[in-house]
């Protein structure tokens, strides 16, 4: 193919291409602008904004913002949780302190703390409360109210007990039965009833603070549960051993195998190490 022929073919193809492109724009420029102008004029004009309407909008915005902030303040909370084998001190917004034992959970609302000193709690904790407005600790099986005092709460599963170290504590059960505790007294919830004990040795109730274990005559399964939590291990036990009681005390300075050896020898049973941090307690063969 010679150059003249190629040039002729390109001119024809270009003419065809642009003639096809022109089909989409077959209206004159003036006609297009006329249609656009009609469409613009047909759009409804905006309403006039007066000062009064602006004030209404502003007021509505303020109300919305206040509601939003109020909801945020009401819902915002902090949760502190200790793992098995862990102890932790929590300082609350007013300076009150809570020493959490292993596997415990504390929830509070810092933004409304000045007018509502309420915490939700499960596990075991020693509370040192600063004086001020009512301080309330809510657990599944009861509520504890104080004005300024120190007390220990044990709230695990169905077991709930409060020990008063200083000041005055009011404990209320889920059946609305209540009792006031003075120093060196303790209340437990049993069968939905509050059982009060006076003149106790409060150091035994807070032995965990000093890394000690004290069991005055405690079901063996509860003893094993406490060792399990405090050491962060798993301990399985044969069902037939659940109805036995253990009495004794020891310190956490010993490792878990030494502690299990002490407990098992006292109870005439034995333990087996199944794997790292997993143990089984059975009858002596």
C-alpha positions in Angstrom: 0.0 0.0 0.0 1.4 3.4 -1.0 1.5 6.5 1.2 -1.2 8.3 -0.7 -3.6 5.4 -0.3 -2.8 5.1 3.5 -3.4 8.9 4.0 -6.7 8.7 2.1 -7.9 5.8 4.2 -7.0 7.6 7.5 -8.9 10.7 6.4 -12.0 8.6 5.6 -11.7 6.8 9.0 -11.3 10.1 10.8 -14.3 11.5 9.1 -16.4 8.5 10.0 -15.2 8.6 13.7 -16.0 12.3 14.1 -19.3 12.0 12.2 -20.3 9.2 14.6 -19.2 11.4 17.6 -21.3 14.2 16.3 -24.5 12.2 16.6 -24.4 12.6 20.4 -24.2 16.4 20.0 -26.7 16.9 17.2 -28.3 19.9 19.0 -26.8 23.3 18.5 -24.9 24.9 21.4 -27.6 27.6 21.9 -30.3 24.9 22.1 -28.3 23.0 24.8 -27.9 26.1 26.9 -31.6 26.9 26.5 -32.5 23.5 28.0 -30.1 23.9 30.8 -31.5 27.4 31.7 -35.0 26.0 31.8 -34.0 23.2 34.2 -32.2 25.7 36.4 -35.3 28.0 36.6 -37.5 25.0 37.4 -35.6 24.2 40.6 -37.6 25.4 43.6 -36.1 28.4 45.3 -34.8 28.0 48.9 -36.8 29.3 51.8 -35.7 32.5 53.4 -33.9 31.9 56.7 -35.0 34.3 59.4 -33.3 35.1 62.7 -36.1 33.4 64.6 -35.6 30.1 62.6 -31.9 30.3 63.1 -32.4 30.6 66.9 -34.7 27.5 66.8 -32.0 25.5 65.0 -29.4 26.6 67.4 -31.5 25.7 70.4 -32.2 22.3 69.0 -28.5 21.8 68.4 -27.7 22.7 72.0 -30.4 20.3 73.3 -29.1 17.5 71.0 -25.5 18.1 72.2 -26.5 18.1 75.9 -28.4 14.9 75.4 -25.5 13.3 73.6 -23.0 14.4 76.3 -25.3 13.2 79.0 -25.7 9.8 77.4 -21.9 9.5 77.0 -21.4 10.5 80.7 -24.0 8.0 81.8 -22.6 5.1 79.7 -18.9 5.6 79.8 -17.2 3.2 82.2 -13.9 1.5 83.0 -13.5 -2.1 83.8 -10.5 -3.6 85.6 -10.0 -7.4 85.6 -7.3 -9.5 87.2 -6.2 -12.7 85.7 -5.7 -16.0 87.6 -2.5 -15.7 89.6 -2.6 -11.8 89.6 -3.3 -9.2 92.2 -3.8 -5.5 91.4 -4.5 -2.2 93.2 -7.1 0.1 91.6 -7.2 3.8 92.5 -10.7 5.3 92.0 -11.3 8.9 91.0 -11.8 10.1 94.7 -8.6 8.4 95.9 -10.4 5.3 97.2 -8.4 2.1 96.6 -9.4 -1.4 95.9 -7.0 -4.3 96.1 -8.2 -7.0 93.7 -7.5 -10.6 94.4 -6.9 -13.0 91.4 -9.8 -13.5 88.9 -11.8 -10.5 90.0 -13.7 -7.8 88.1 -14.4 -4.1 88.9 -16.5 -1.7 86.9 -17.1 2.0 87.6 -18.2 5.2 85.9 -15.4 7.9 86.2 -17.3 10.8 84.5 -20.2 10.7 87.0 -18.1 9.6 90.0 -18.5 12.9 91.9 -22.3 12.4 92.3 -22.5 8.6 92.0 -19.8 6.5 93.7 -21.0 3.1 92.5 -19.0 0.1 91.4 -20.1 -3.3 90.1 -17.9 -6.1 91.5 -17.3 -9.8 91.4 -14.4 -11.8 92.9 -12.6 -10.7 96.0 -11.4 -7.3 97.0 -10.2 -5.1 99.9 -11.8 -1.7 99.7 -10.3 1.4 101.4 -13.0 4.1 100.9 -12.4 7.8 101.2 -15.1 9.7 103.2 -17.7 11.5 101.1 -21.0 10.8 99.5 -22.5 7.3 99.7 -20.2 4.6 98.3 -22.0 1.5 96.9 -20.6 -1.9 95.7 -23.1 -4.0 93.7 -22.6 -7.7 93.3 -24.9 -10.5 92.0 -25.9 -11.6 95.5 -25.9 -8.4 97.5 -25.1 -4.7 97.8 -22.7 -3.0 100.3 -23.0 0.7 101.2 -20.5 2.8 103.1 -19.6 6.4 103.9 -15.9 5.9 104.7 -14.4 2.7 105.8 -12.4 -0.4 104.9 -13.9 -3.8 104.2 -13.4 -7.0 102.3 -15.9 -8.5 99.9 -15.9 -12.0 98.6 -18.4 -12.5 95.8 -17.9 -15.6 93.7 -20.7 -17.7 92.2 -23.3 -18.2 94.9 -21.0 -17.3 97.8 -21.1 -13.7 99.1 -19.5 -12.4 102.3 -18.5 -8.9 103.6 -16.0 -8.3 106.4 -15.8 -4.9 108.1 -12.3 -3.8 109.2 -13.0 -0.1 110.1 -16.0 2.3 110.1 -19.5 1.0 109.3 -20.9 -1.0 106.5 -24.5 -1.8 105.5 -25.1 -5.0 103.5 -28.3 -5.6 101.7 -29.3 -9.0 100.2 -31.3 -9.5 97.0 -34.3 -10.1 99.2 -33.9 -6.6 100.7 -32.8 -7.9 104.1 -30.1 -5.6 105.5 -27.6 -5.5 108.4 -25.1 -2.9 109.6 -21.6 -4.2 110.2 -19.2 -2.7 112.7 -15.4 -3.4 112.9 -14.5 -7.0 113.4 -17.8 -8.4 112.1 -18.7 -10.3 109.0 -21.9 -11.2 107.2 -22.5 -14.1 104.8 -25.5 -14.8 102.5 -26.7 -18.3 103.0 -29.9 -19.6 101.4 -30.9 -16.0 100.7 -30.5 -15.0 104.4 -27.9 -12.8 106.0 -25.8 -14.6 108.7 -23.9 -12.1 111.0 -20.8 -13.1 112.9 -19.2 -10.7 115.4 -15.8 -10.4 117.0 -13.9 -12.3 114.3 -10.2 -12.1 113.4 -10.4 -9.8 110.4 -6.8 -10.6 109.4 -7.9 -14.1 108.4 -10.5 -12.6 106.0 -7.8 -10.6 104.3 -5.0 -13.2 104.4 -4.6 -13.0 100.6 -3.3 -9.4 100.9 -0.2 -10.9 102.7 0.0 -13.9 100.3 -1.3 -16.3 102.8 -4.1 -18.9 102.8 -6.3 -19.5 105.8 -9.0 -22.3 105.8 -10.7 -22.8 109.2 -12.7 -25.9 108.0 -13.5 -25.3 104.3 -14.9 -27.7 101.7 -12.0 -29.1 99.8 -13.4 -28.1 96.4 -13.4 -24.4 97.6 -9.8 -24.8 98.8 -8.7 -26.2 95.5 -10.6 -23.4 93.6 -8.7 -20.8 95.7 -5.3 -22.4 95.0 -6.2 -22.6 91.3 -7.1 -18.9 91.1 -4.1 -17.6 93.2 -1.5 -19.7 91.3 -3.1 -19.5 87.9 -3.2 -23.2 87.3 -5.8 -25.9 86.5 -6.6 -28.5 89.2 -9.0 -31.3 88.5 -10.4 -33.3 91.4 -12.3 -36.6 91.6 -16.0 -36.0 92.4 -16.0 -38.2 95.5 -13.6 -35.8 97.3 -16.0 -32.8 97.1 -17.7 -33.5 100.4 -14.5 -33.4 102.5 -13.4 -30.4 104.5 -9.8 -29.0 104.9 -8.4 -27.0 107.9 -5.0 -25.4 107.7 -3.0 -22.4 106.7 0.1 -21.9 104.5 1.9 -19.2 102.5 2.1 -18.5 98.8 5.9 -18.3 99.1 5.8 -22.0 98.3 5.3 -23.2 94.8 2.0 -24.9 93.8 3.4 -28.4 93.9 4.6 -27.9 97.5 1.2 -26.5 98.5 -0.7 -29.4 96.8 1.6 -31.8 98.5 0.8 -30.3 101.9 -2.9 -30.3 101.3 -3.0 -33.8 100.0 -0.9 -35.3 102.8 -3.2 -33.7 105.3 -6.3 -35.1 103.6 -4.7 -38.6 102.9 -5.1 -38.1 99.1 -2.5 -37.6 96.3 -2.0 -35.4 93.3 -0.6 -36.1 89.8 1.0 -33.6 87.5 -0.6 -34.1 84.1 1.2 -31.4 82.2 2.5 -27.9 82.8 0.2 -26.1 85.2 -2.4 -28.9 85.1 -2.9 -31.2 88.1 -5.3 -34.0 89.1 -6.2 -34.9 92.7 -7.4 -38.4 93.4 -7.8 -40.9 96.3 -4.7 -42.8 97.4 -4.5 -46.1 95.7 
